[in-house]
Amino acid sequence: MAFPLWLLARKSGVFPAKRMLYLFCIPALMSLLLISLPDGGAARRLLFRALLIIDVVFIVLAFVDLMRMVPPHVFSGTRRIQRIASQGKRQKVEIEIFNHSNRSCVLALRDDLPDSFIAEPNRIDSPIAGRSRLQFIYELIGQRRGRAVLECIHLLVASPFRLWQGFYRLPVESVVDVYPDMKQIAEYDLLARTNRLNLMGLRRTRKIGQDNEFERLRDYSQDDNYKHIDWRATARRHKLTVRDFQSNQSQRILFMVDCGRMMTGTAGGISLLDHSLNAMLMLSYIALRQGDSVGMLSFSDRIHNFTPAKNGVKHINRLLNASYDQHARYVESRYDDAFLYLRSHCSKRSLVILVTNVIDEINSHQIQQYMTSLTGRHLPLGVFLRDREIFSAVDEFESRAKPGGKVTYEAAAAADILNWRRQVIRDLRHQGALAMDLFPEDLTSELINQYLQIKARHLL
């Protein structure tokens, strides 16, 4: 008897609650008891009448509760959220729900979030009076770079007797662009002002030759030349102070970031591509501050994006916008298309930094072929990311007193792969290209040190 009522309610997004199911278990049990009683007995007739009365009462109660249900069109909502978010960082989101009817109700509220977001708390249960509003503030954490669209707000509204619950969707669209965390740039600026860049793993590089363009004043360190001491600043600050000089030659850096299947792995909970983009943005900021031009080419089985090399610190925003929505794909990378595109769009001599990974001979041969073809015209630098599990297999074998069985076979396979990687890097270096084999966690500092060394040796 309640089935047509349920069909009517379902059209408006209303479904029976657990309380109704528990309530209708009473006549169901009575029906089973009625079947077990003998026909024609007084107890059977009495139970049958009671069952009819209970059915009618429950159906009328459910119908009245359904009619008193707050409909979805009386609700409206707003969402206040920042358009730009940093990956892994918290930001506040404010949601307001307005009840335009005179009826009060109890509702549960949850925002429409993709799987790459975490909300704390992710739900609120609260009563809302008639002609009033409900405010919900939570913290949002974006775990994946890129653009996300929040289309609606989900409401779960309870009826007055809690026999029904309505699942409503309030259309409130918001767009959030999750960018890589740029906190490391702020840390670099702070450490650069206080001459403590060694805390980031950056090493001081002695320059070959003299550059005559003044950059800044800083505290004297043990390796500095006495000729660079600024005696007036020393007398004013009562501390030995030296002048820093920078190269007055604007050079060009072009990143080639592989977004294919070899960059889909993770290290420390972060994908290899995220490690690469974070290092790219950090090095780009440092190079732009020194007057160099920086560009980027991202590719997989096709060209994803190309940002021409330009100078100026504001160019970091273009690089950021070009890289924040790039994701690794399970496809084979087309190095031939990428290097052909580079040849046709970059004619001036540049430091070409290819960030990728090598896991098989076919890819390594392609990388070696196209990287060495750049020597003479450009300065190629291949950055290959290590898989920590392979190295840990060898370390675990060496640390055991009596290794055997599965550990021995895994260590032998890992050692064979490592020897092959070293041979690939040696071949690249013998043919005039630069190469680095790094763990993803060490990529940023080591890549910056390599860049500073190239600048100091005037290899470009």
C-alpha positions as CSV (number, residue, x, y, z in Angstrom):
1,M,0.0,0.0,0.0
2,A,2.9,2.4,0.6
3,F,4.5,1.6,-2.7
4,P,2.6,4.2,-4.8
5,L,3.4,6.8,-2.1
6,W,7.1,6.0,-2.4
7,L,6.9,6.3,-6.2
8,L,5.2,9.7,-5.8
9,A,7.9,10.9,-3.4
10,R,10.8,9.6,-5.5
11,K,9.9,12.0,-8.4
12,S,10.8,15.0,-6.2
13,G,14.1,13.5,-4.8
14,V,12.5,12.2,-1.6
15,F,13.2,8.7,-0.2
16,P,12.1,6.8,2.8
17,A,14.3,7.2,5.9
18,K,15.5,4.4,8.2
19,R,12.8,5.3,10.7
20,M,10.1,4.5,8.2
21,L,11.6,1.2,7.4
22,Y,11.8,0.3,11.1
23,L,8.2,1.5,11.5
24,F,6.8,-0.6,8.7
25,C,8.5,-3.7,10.2
26,I,5.7,-3.7,12.8
27,P,2.8,-4.5,10.2
28,A,5.2,-6.8,8.4
29,L,5.7,-8.9,11.5
30,M,2.0,-8.8,12.3
31,S,1.3,-10.1,8.7
32,L,3.6,-13.1,9.3
33,L,1.9,-13.8,12.6
34,L,-1.5,-13.5,10.9
35,I,-0.5,-16.2,8.4
36,S,0.6,-18.6,11.1
37,L,-2.8,-18.4,12.9
38,P,-5.6,-20.9,12.0
39,D,-8.4,-19.7,9.7
40,G,-11.7,-18.6,11.2
41,G,-10.4,-18.0,14.7
42,A,-11.3,-15.0,16.8
43,A,-7.6,-14.1,17.3
44,R,-7.0,-14.1,13.6
45,R,-10.0,-11.7,13.0
46,L,-8.8,-9.4,15.8
47,L,-5.3,-9.3,14.5
48,F,-6.5,-8.7,11.0
49,R,-8.5,-5.7,12.1
50,A,-5.6,-4.3,14.1
51,L,-3.3,-4.8,11.1
52,L,-5.7,-2.8,8.9
53,I,-5.9,0.0,11.4
54,I,-2.1,0.2,11.8
55,D,-1.6,0.2,8.0
56,V,-4.0,3.0,7.6
57,V,-2.5,5.0,10.5
58,F,1.1,4.5,9.2
59,I,0.2,5.4,5.6
60,V,-1.7,8.5,6.7
61,L,1.2,9.4,9.0
62,A,3.7,8.9,6.1
63,F,1.5,10.9,3.7
64,V,1.1,13.8,6.2
65,D,4.9,13.8,6.9
66,L,5.5,13.9,3.1
67,M,3.2,16.8,2.6
68,R,5.0,18.8,5.4
69,M,8.3,18.1,3.7
70,V,10.2,21.3,2.8
71,P,10.5,21.3,-1.0
72,P,13.8,21.9,-2.8
73,H,12.8,25.1,-4.5
74,V,12.6,27.0,-1.2
75,F,16.4,26.6,-0.7
76,S,19.2,28.7,-2.2
77,G,22.8,28.8,-1.5
78,T,26.1,30.7,-2.1
79,R,29.7,29.7,-1.9
80,R,32.6,32.0,-1.2
81,I,35.9,30.5,-2.3
82,Q,39.2,31.8,-3.7
83,R,39.7,31.2,-7.4
84,I,43.4,30.2,-6.9
85,A,44.5,27.5,-4.4
86,S,48.0,26.1,-3.6
87,Q,48.6,22.4,-3.9
88,G,48.5,20.8,-0.4
89,K,47.6,24.1,1.4
90,R,44.5,24.8,3.3
91,Q,42.0,27.5,2.3
92,K,38.7,28.5,3.9
93,V,35.4,28.0,2.1
94,E,32.2,29.7,3.3
95,I,28.8,28.3,2.3
96,E,25.5,30.0,3.1
97,I,22.1,28.2,2.8
98,F,18.9,30.3,2.8
99,N,15.5,28.8,3.7
100,H,12.8,31.0,2.1
101,S,9.8,29.1,3.5
102,N,8.2,29.4,6.9
103,R,8.9,25.8,7.8
104,S,11.9,24.7,9.8
105,C,13.8,21.5,9.2
106,V,16.9,19.6,10.0
107,L,19.4,19.3,7.2
108,A,22.9,17.8,6.4
109,L,25.1,19.8,4.1
110,R,28.0,18.6,2.0
111,D,29.9,20.4,-0.8
112,D,30.3,19.0,-4.3
113,L,34.1,18.2,-4.3
114,P,36.1,16.1,-6.8
115,D,38.1,13.2,-5.5
116,S,41.3,15.3,-5.5
117,F,40.0,17.6,-2.7
118,I,39.8,17.0,1.0
119,A,37.3,18.9,3.1
120,E,37.6,19.3,6.9
121,P,34.9,18.9,8.1
122,N,33.2,17.5,5.1
123,R,29.7,17.6,6.5
124,I,27.5,19.6,8.9
125,D,24.2,18.5,10.5
126,S,22.2,21.4,11.8
127,P,18.6,22.6,12.1
128,I,17.5,25.7,10.1
129,A,14.5,27.8,11.0
130,G,12.1,29.2,8.6
131,R,13.0,32.5,6.9
132,S,16.6,32.1,8.1
133,R,20.1,31.1,6.8
134,L,22.7,28.6,7.8
135,Q,26.4,29.2,7.5
136,F,29.0,26.5,7.0
137,I,32.8,27.1,7.0
138,Y,35.2,24.4,6.2
139,E,38.9,24.1,5.1
140,L,39.6,22.8,1.6
141,I,42.9,21.1,0.6
142,G,43.6,20.6,-3.1
143,Q,45.9,17.5,-3.6
144,R,46.2,17.7,-7.4
145,R,47.1,20.5,-9.7
146,G,44.7,21.7,-12.3
147,R,41.2,23.2,-12.7
148,A,38.3,21.9,-10.7
149,V,34.7,22.8,-11.1
150,L,32.4,22.7,-8.0
151,E,28.9,22.4,-9.5
152,C,26.5,22.3,-6.7
153,I,25.8,22.0,-2.9
154,H,24.3,18.8,-1.7
155,L,21.5,18.9,1.0
156,L,20.0,16.1,2.9
157,V,16.7,17.4,4.4
158,A,14.7,15.4,7.0
159,S,10.9,15.5,7.2
160,P,9.2,16.7,10.5
161,F,8.7,13.1,11.7
162,R,12.0,11.9,10.2
163,L,10.1,9.4,8.0
164,W,11.4,10.9,4.7
165,Q,14.6,12.5,3.6
166,G,15.1,14.6,0.6
167,F,18.3,14.6,-1.5
168,Y,18.5,18.1,-3.0
169,R,21.2,19.7,-5.3
170,L,21.5,23.4,-5.2
171,P,23.2,24.6,-8.4
172,V,26.1,26.8,-7.2
173,E,29.1,26.7,-9.6
174,S,32.6,27.7,-8.6
175,V,35.9,27.2,-10.4
176,V,39.1,26.6,-8.5
177,D,42.6,26.5,-10.1
178,V,45.0,24.5,-8.0
179,Y,48.6,25.7,-8.6
180,P,51.9,24.2,-7.4
181,D,52.9,25.4,-3.9
182,M,55.1,28.5,-4.4
183,K,56.1,28.6,-0.7
184,Q,59.7,27.5,-1.7
185,I,60.1,30.8,-3.7
186,A,59.3,32.9,-0.6
187,E,61.7,30.7,1.4
188,Y,64.4,31.3,-1.2
189,D,63.9,35.1,-1.0
190,L,64.2,35.0,2.8
191,L,67.3,32.9,2.8
192,A,68.9,35.0,0.0
193,R,68.5,38.2,2.0
194,T,70.1,36.6,5.0
195,N,72.9,34.8,3.0
196,R,71.7,31.4,4.2
197,L,71.0,29.7,0.9
198,N,73.1,26.7,2.1
199,L,70.0,25.7,4.2
200,M,68.2,24.9,0.9
201,G,71.1,22.8,-0.3
202,L,72.5,25.5,-2.6
203,R,76.3,25.6,-2.8
204,R,78.4,28.7,-3.5
205,T,80.1,28.5,-6.9
206,R,83.3,30.2,-7.7
207,K,83.0,32.1,-10.9
208,I,85.6,31.8,-13.7
209,G,86.4,35.3,-14.8
210,Q,85.0,38.6,-13.5
211,D,81.5,40.0,-14.0
212,N,81.2,43.7,-13.5
213,E,77.4,44.3,-13.0
214,F,76.6,45.1,-9.3
215,E,73.8,43.0,-7.8
216,R,73.7,43.4,-4.0
217,L,75.6,43.8,-0.7
218,R,75.9,40.9,1.6
219,D,77.9,39.7,4.6
220,Y,81.5,38.6,4.1
221,S,82.2,34.9,4.0
222,Q,85.5,33.1,4.2
223,D,85.8,32.3,0.5
224,D,85.2,35.9,-0.7
225,N,87.9,38.0,-2.5
226,Y,89.2,40.9,-0.5
227,K,88.9,43.1,-3.6
228,H,85.1,42.9,-3.3
229,I,84.9,44.3,0.2
230,D,82.8,47.5,0.3
231,W,84.6,49.5,3.0
232,R,82.0,52.3,3.3
233,A,79.2,49.8,3.9
234,T,81.5,47.9,6.3
235,A,82.0,51.1,8.3
236,R,78.3,51.9,8.3
237,R,77.2,48.4,9.3
238,H,80.2,47.7,11.6
239,K,80.4,44.3,9.8
240,L,82.5,43.1,6.9
241,T,80.4,43.6,3.8
242,V,81.2,42.5,0.2
243,R,79.7,43.3,-3.2
244,D,78.0,40.7,-5.2
245,F,78.3,40.9,-9.0
246,Q,76.2,39.1,-11.6
247,S,76.7,38.3,-15.2
248,N,75.5,41.0,-17.6
249,Q,74.9,38.4,-20.4
250,S,71.3,37.3,-20.7
251,Q,71.1,33.6,-21.4
252,R,68.3,31.4,-22.4
253,I,66.9,28.3,-20.6
254,L,64.3,26.0,-22.1
255,F,62.7,23.2,-20.1
256,M,61.4,20.1,-21.8
257,V,59.1,18.3,-19.4
258,D,58.0,14.8,-20.1
259,C,54.4,14.1,-19.3
260,G,54.3,10.5,-20.5
261,R,54.0,7.2,-18.7
262,M,57.5,7.3,-17.3
263,M,56.5,10.3,-15.1
264,T,53.4,8.6,-13.6
265,G,55.3,7.2,-10.6
266,T,55.4,8.8,-7.2
267,A,58.0,9.6,-4.6
268,G,57.2,10.8,-1.1
269,G,53.5,10.9,-2.0
270,I,54.1,13.3,-4.9
271,S,54.2,12.3,-8.5
272,L,57.4,12.6,-10.5
273,L,55.9,15.2,-12.7
274,D,55.0,17.4,-9.6
275,H,58.6,17.1,-8.5
276,S,59.8,18.2,-11.9
277,L,57.4,21.2,-12.2
278,N,58.3,22.4,-8.7
279,A,62.0,22.3,-9.5
280,M,61.3,23.9,-12.9
281,L,59.4,26.8,-11.3
282,M,62.1,27.3,-8.6
283,L,64.9,27.4,-11.1
284,S,62.9,29.6,-13.4
285,Y,62.4,32.2,-10.7
286,I,66.2,32.2,-9.9
287,A,67.1,32.5,-13.5
288,L,64.6,35.3,-14.2
289,R,66.0,37.2,-11.2
290,Q,69.5,37.0,-12.8
291,G,68.2,38.4,-16.1
292,D,68.0,35.1,-18.0
293,S,65.1,34.1,-20.3
294,V,63.2,31.0,-19.5
295,G,60.7,29.0,-21.6
296,M,59.0,25.6,-21.3
297,L,57.8,22.8,-23.6
298,S,55.6,20.0,-22.1
299,F,54.9,16.9,-24.2
300,S,53.8,13.3,-24.1
301,D,52.4,11.7,-27.3
302,R,51.7,15.2,-28.5
303,I,52.8,18.7,-27.7
304,H,50.9,19.9,-24.6
305,N,52.1,23.5,-24.3
306,F,54.9,25.7,-25.4
307,T,55.8,28.9,-23.6
308,P,58.5,31.0,-25.5
309,A,61.5,32.1,-23.5
310,K,61.2,35.6,-22.1
311,N,62.9,37.5,-19.3
312,G,61.6,39.5,-16.3
313,V,60.4,38.2,-13.0
314,K,56.7,38.6,-14.1
315,H,57.3,35.8,-16.6
316,I,57.1,33.3,-13.8
317,N,53.3,33.8,-13.9
318,R,53.1,32.7,-17.5
319,L,55.2,29.6,-16.7
320,L,52.9,28.9,-13.7
321,N,49.8,29.2,-15.8
322,A,51.3,27.0,-18.5
323,S,52.2,24.2,-16.1
324,Y,49.6,24.1,-13.3
325,D,47.2,21.9,-15.3
326,Q,49.7,19.5,-16.8
327,H,49.3,15.8,-15.7
328,A,51.2,12.7,-16.6
329,R,49.4,10.4,-19.0
330,Y,49.8,6.6,-19.6
331,V,51.0,7.1,-23.2
332,E,54.4,6.7,-24.9
333,S,56.2,10.0,-25.1
334,R,57.1,11.2,-28.7
335,Y,60.6,12.6,-28.3
336,D,60.9,13.0,-32.0
337,D,58.0,15.4,-32.2
338,A,59.2,17.3,-29.1
339,F,62.7,17.9,-30.4
340,L,61.4,18.7,-33.9
341,Y,59.1,21.3,-32.4
342,L,62.1,22.6,-30.4
343,R,64.2,22.9,-33.5
344,S,61.6,24.9,-35.3
345,H,60.6,27.2,-32.5
346,C,64.0,27.8,-30.7
347,S,66.9,28.9,-33.0
348,K,69.0,30.8,-30.4
349,R,71.5,28.9,-28.3
350,S,69.9,27.8,-25.1
351,L,70.4,25.5,-22.1
352,V,67.9,22.8,-22.9
353,I,66.9,20.8,-19.8
354,L,65.0,17.6,-20.4
355,V,63.4,16.2,-17.3
356,T,62.3,12.6,-17.8
357,N,63.0,9.1,-16.7
358,V,64.6,6.1,-18.4
359,I,63.3,2.6,-17.7
360,D,63.9,0.7,-21.0
361,E,66.4,0.7,-23.8
362,I,64.0,2.0,-26.5
363,N,63.4,5.2,-24.7
364,S,67.0,5.6,-23.7
365,H,68.2,5.3,-27.3
366,Q,65.7,7.9,-28.4
367,I,66.8,10.3,-25.6
368,Q,70.4,9.7,-26.4
369,Q,69.9,10.3,-30.1
370,Y,68.0,13.5,-29.8
371,M,69.9,14.9,-26.9
372,T,73.3,14.5,-28.6
373,S,71.9,16.0,-31.8
374,L,71.5,19.3,-29.9
375,T,75.2,19.6,-29.0
376,G,76.9,22.4,-30.7
377,R,73.7,24.3,-31.4
378,H,72.4,24.2,-27.8
379,L,73.7,23.0,-24.4
380,P,71.6,19.9,-23.6
381,L,71.1,18.7,-20.0
382,G,69.3,15.5,-19.3
383,V,67.8,15.1,-15.8
384,F,66.8,11.5,-15.1
385,L,64.7,10.7,-12.0
386,R,65.6,7.7,-9.9
387,D,63.3,5.1,-8.5
388,R,64.0,4.8,-4.8
389,E,62.6,1.3,-4.6
390,I,65.3,0.0,-7.1
391,F,68.1,1.6,-5.0
392,S,66.6,0.4,-1.7
393,A,66.6,-3.2,-3.1
394,V,70.4,-3.1,-3.5
395,D,70.9,-1.3,-0.2
396,E,68.8,-3.9,1.6
397,F,70.8,-6.8,0.1
398,E,74.1,-5.2,1.2
399,S,72.8,-4.6,4.7
400,R,71.8,-8.2,5.4
401,A,74.3,-10.6,6.9
402,K,73.0,-13.6,5.0
403,P,70.8,-12.5,2.2
404,G,69.1,-15.1,0.1
405,G,66.0,-16.2,-1.8
406,K,63.7,-13.4,-3.1
407,V,66.0,-10.6,-1.8
408,T,68.9,-11.9,-3.8
409,Y,67.0,-12.0,-7.1
410,E,65.5,-8.6,-6.6
411,A,68.9,-7.1,-5.7
412,A,70.5,-8.7,-8.8
413,A,67.7,-7.3,-11.1
414,A,68.0,-3.8,-9.5
415,A,71.8,-3.8,-9.8
416,D,71.5,-4.7,-13.5
417,I,69.1,-1.8,-14.1
418,L,71.4,0.6,-12.2
419,N,74.5,-0.4,-14.2
420,W,72.5,0.1,-17.4
421,R,71.4,3.6,-16.2
422,R,75.0,4.6,-15.4
423,Q,76.1,3.4,-18.9
424,V,73.4,5.6,-20.5
425,I,74.5,8.6,-18.6
426,R,78.2,8.0,-19.4
427,D,77.4,7.7,-23.1
428,L,75.5,11.0,-23.0
429,R,78.4,12.8,-21.3
430,H,80.9,11.3,-23.7
431,Q,78.9,12.8,-26.6
432,G,78.9,16.3,-25.2
433,A,75.7,16.4,-23.3
434,L,75.3,17.0,-19.6
435,A,73.4,14.4,-17.5
436,M,72.1,14.1,-13.9
437,D,70.8,11.1,-12.2
438,L,68.8,12.2,-9.1
439,F,66.2,11.2,-6.6
440,P,63.1,13.3,-7.0
441,E,63.4,14.7,-3.5
442,D,66.8,16.2,-4.3
443,L,65.9,17.5,-7.7
444,T,65.3,21.2,-6.9
445,S,68.6,21.9,-5.1
446,E,70.8,19.8,-7.3
447,L,69.3,21.3,-10.5
448,I,69.8,24.8,-9.2
449,N,73.4,24.0,-8.3
450,Q,74.0,22.6,-11.8
451,Y,72.6,25.8,-13.3
452,L,74.8,28.0,-11.1
453,Q,77.8,26.0,-12.1
454,I,77.0,26.3,-15.8
455,K,76.7,30.1,-15.3
456,A,80.0,30.3,-13.4
457,R,81.9,28.3,-16.1
458,H,80.3,30.3,-18.9
459,L,79.3,27.1,-20.8
460,L,76.6,28.9,-22.6
